Amino acid sequence: MLPPPILEIVGLHKAYKNNAVLRGIDLRVRPNQLICVIGPSGSGKSTMLRCCNRLEEPDAGQILIDGVDITRIGVNLNQVRQGIGMVFQQFNLYPHLTVLANVTLALRKVQGHSREEADRRGRAALQKVDLSDKVDSYPGQLSGGQQQRVGIARAISLEPKVLLFDEPTSALDPELVGSVLKVMGELREAGMTMLVVTHEMAFARAAADLVVFMDGGVIVEEGPPSQIFDAPQQERTRAFLSRYMQGG
């Protein structure tokens, strides 16, 4: 018997003027799963992710977190977002705050923790991303990979039910990508539930429980990595992977 999903997307639609970006997305993310979403640029992957914490407003459909419909009228968005961690392409760190202050800001201002408790949780989160020695540094003193790991620490310090990653390595120099993917793999081992939009195919193949291929605002195919990468069922999936593996 499968556990109920932590995150459930039902019939999700989103358009900008006459451009339909999402055309009926259905997806379930269960506890402790790592799901990687792949597909060409413009296929709606990031828009889907941003709808999951209402950074984008869906036109139709439902988003349920732990069974609660967060698209309903009158939902407390601040409360909802505390259960959904988000790691962006850009690091979105405050340059004038130390690493620890960046991580603890939401713990104090949003969740209302004391400075002592926020610092304790912030340091624990930084330890998980291997940055305990950088608590007093400023973002400008860190590499891009280290800044992104601070972003991950900030998200996990809030102890979310699910963690969303929007192309977390796309802004990084190639030699820095590995350190971020290593942290994500360790979070998976620790049982974190994650929905990851990525172009890192080797990571998706090695780490994902389920790989979802999106194109044209729909889910074309989903399945275990072995199916998607070694025996895709759909021609669009095959064409995308063939182009991707050829670097085109």
Order of alpha helices (4+ residues) and beta strands (2+ residues): beta-beta-beta-alpha-beta-beta-alpha-beta-alpha-alpha-alpha-beta-alpha-beta-alpha-beta-beta-alpha
